Amino acid sequence: MKTILAGFVSLVVLAWGLSLAAHGAGPGTLPWVAREQALLLSGLLSIGLMSLAMVLATRPVWLERPFGGMDRVYRAHKWAGILAGGFAALHWLVKESGGVIKALVGKAGRPPKAEYFGVLENLRDAAEELGEFVVYLLLAMVLLALWKRFPYKYWRHLHRAMPALYLMLAFHGAVLAPLWWWGTPAGVALGVMLGSAAVAAGLSLAGRIGRGRQVAGEVLAVNRLSPEVTEVICQLSADWPGHRAGQFAWVTFERLEGAHPFTIASADGGDRRVTFLIKALGDYTRSLPQRLAVGQPVSVEGPYGRFELGRHDRRARQVWVAGGIGVTPFLAWLGALRADPVSAPEADLHYCTRQRTGDPFVARLQALCADLPGVRLHVHDSGAEGPPCAEMLGLSAGGRAEVWFCGPQGLADHLRAGLARIGLRRLSFHREAFEMR
Ligand SMILES: Cc1cc2nc3c(=O)[nH]c(=O)nc-3n(C[C@H](O)[C@H](O)[C@H](O)COP(=O)(O)OP(=O)(O)OC[C@H]3O[C@@H](n4cnc5c(N)ncnc54)[C@H](O)[C@@H]3O)c2cc1C
């Protein structure tokens, strides 16, 4: 993700640089010309990253492969938005620096302002004012995105305003971009970014994102596996395309609440029946068992994601690590492998639980692994043994391993740091992110 975002920023800078090289910086002294170019570059970067965030928000399945799954697409969406906010703040600061430059070197040497008349002049005035207003709103959104304690349920509704904010920003960018830009790489890049993201914003405002992948169904069974975990089995309509083990879906049990992402914890049996194992991790999921009833309609959008067994590297030692509810994709994997045990790779499955006694998944994992001799199950009870660590994975220096991890971010970071210390010859670490914000 970092490489893709860095590549995108580099391309935008390149487009700006090529335009500057082709057109020249124009008249003026260095501080004023530098301010002018910094204003253009920061603006182009901000609108470019915001456009990228808009396009990524449309859940483009064709980008799952380069990004490594829809969870990563959403993380890139988040960071593109945050970076866009950063560059917007910089753009605003550069604009405000005019007063300082004037005080230091005087007004002489300032590039002459392009003159516009009539409607165009009015449009430019409106675009300038709107731009400043949108920058403040954008920064407020970025702060809320980073402030994890702000409840997701409120954040989600506020976030719905983003396409409208984007369209205002696009208006600001399109009207205030210098006219000479439009025939140069920067103008072409700006046109492509504004055009594609305006379509994305339109789709979002019309509520059409993901529509083509939404399938109706009904709740077949609701089982309380423990006070914290509920199993929901759904029967989907004939439109469901099927899924690969490890994929997830956006599930809507109630229209007012909207969709929540959950891993499909069952293998595809060809009967369009899918199982979700839902842990009470927040307000809605806590109240879910009381809200669900057999026969209730459900809408499932998907499948998405690339946390798939089919992608495993046959030459590397397979280490699968599940933390708590992060066991769901592995349950689907094991279910799929049971249908074809011969194809099962040799693997060590580490399940980390806070307390083995009363854990709803231990017996289920044991039953599934019993038919798969190649898959060795290790249960780590952090209540009794202390927190999980990289050493428990049984890897040694010089080896080649592929780790598939699903669980809390803190555990993933801890294991990665520990694995780096072990000194493996080659390590691939795949992680399914259960958090999109
Ligand atoms: C790819 C993926 C797969 C997941 N699979 C499972 C699973 O198999 N079982 C399971 O129990 N949980 C799973 N989750 C987590 C689950 O989506 C959240 O726990 C649930 O949405 C929390 O909702 P809440 O309103 O109860 O909690 P809140 O307190 O409102 O939110 C807690 C956190 O959940 C996330 N979240 C909440 N609502 C949404 C939403 N509509 N869209 C995206 N993220 C949201 C946010 O990161 C938020 O900070 C998965 C998440 C992702 C991204």
The ligand as a Gaussian input file, in Angstrom:
#p B3LYP/6-31G(d) Opt

LIG

0 1
 C      -12.563000      -7.460000       6.458000
 C      -13.208000      -7.550000       7.817000
 C      -13.666000      -8.766000       8.273000
 C      -14.272000      -8.864000       9.540000
 N      -14.701000     -10.066000       9.963000
 C      -15.278000     -10.184000      11.179000
 C      -15.752000     -11.436000      11.636000
 O      -15.690000     -12.461000      10.952000
 N      -16.317000     -11.484000      12.855000
 C      -16.417000     -10.375000      13.657000
 O      -16.934000     -10.483000      14.769000
 N      -15.961000      -9.176000      13.245000
 C      -15.408000      -9.045000      12.029000
 N      -14.962000      -7.818000      11.598000
 C      -15.101000      -6.664000      12.503000
 C      -16.544000      -6.135000      12.456000
 O      -16.810000      -5.570000      11.189000
 C      -16.744000      -5.055000      13.516000
 O      -16.448000      -5.604000      14.757000
 C      -18.161000      -4.557000      13.550000
 O      -18.467000      -3.897000      12.355000
 C      -18.305000      -3.652000      14.743000
 O      -19.532000      -2.954000      14.677000
 P      -20.159000      -2.263000      15.979000
 O      -21.131000      -1.228000      15.514000
 O      -20.640000      -3.287000      16.911000
 O      -18.917000      -1.597000      16.687000
 P      -18.391000      -0.115000      16.736000
 O      -17.970000       0.176000      18.131000
 O      -19.342000       0.817000      16.067000
 O      -17.115000      -0.236000      15.826000
 C      -15.943000      -0.910000      16.246000
 C      -14.990000      -0.892000      15.055000
 O      -15.531000      -1.760000      14.033000
 C      -15.334000      -1.193000      12.743000
 N      -16.653000      -0.978000      12.108000
 C      -17.823000      -0.734000      12.715000
 N      -18.814000      -0.614000      11.820000
 C      -18.245000      -0.769000      10.605000
 C      -18.738000      -0.723000       9.278000
 N      -20.015000      -0.520000       9.006000
 N      -17.848000      -0.898000       8.261000
 C      -16.534000      -1.102000       8.514000
 N      -16.018000      -1.171000       9.752000
 C      -16.860000      -0.998000      10.779000
 C      -14.595000       0.127000      12.958000
 O      -13.205000      -0.129000      12.790000
 C      -14.868000       0.478000      14.382000
 O      -13.822000       1.251000      14.935000
 C      -14.390000      -7.715000      10.352000
 C      -13.937000      -6.473000       9.870000
 C      -13.360000      -6.397000       8.628000
 C      -12.900000      -5.056000       8.131000

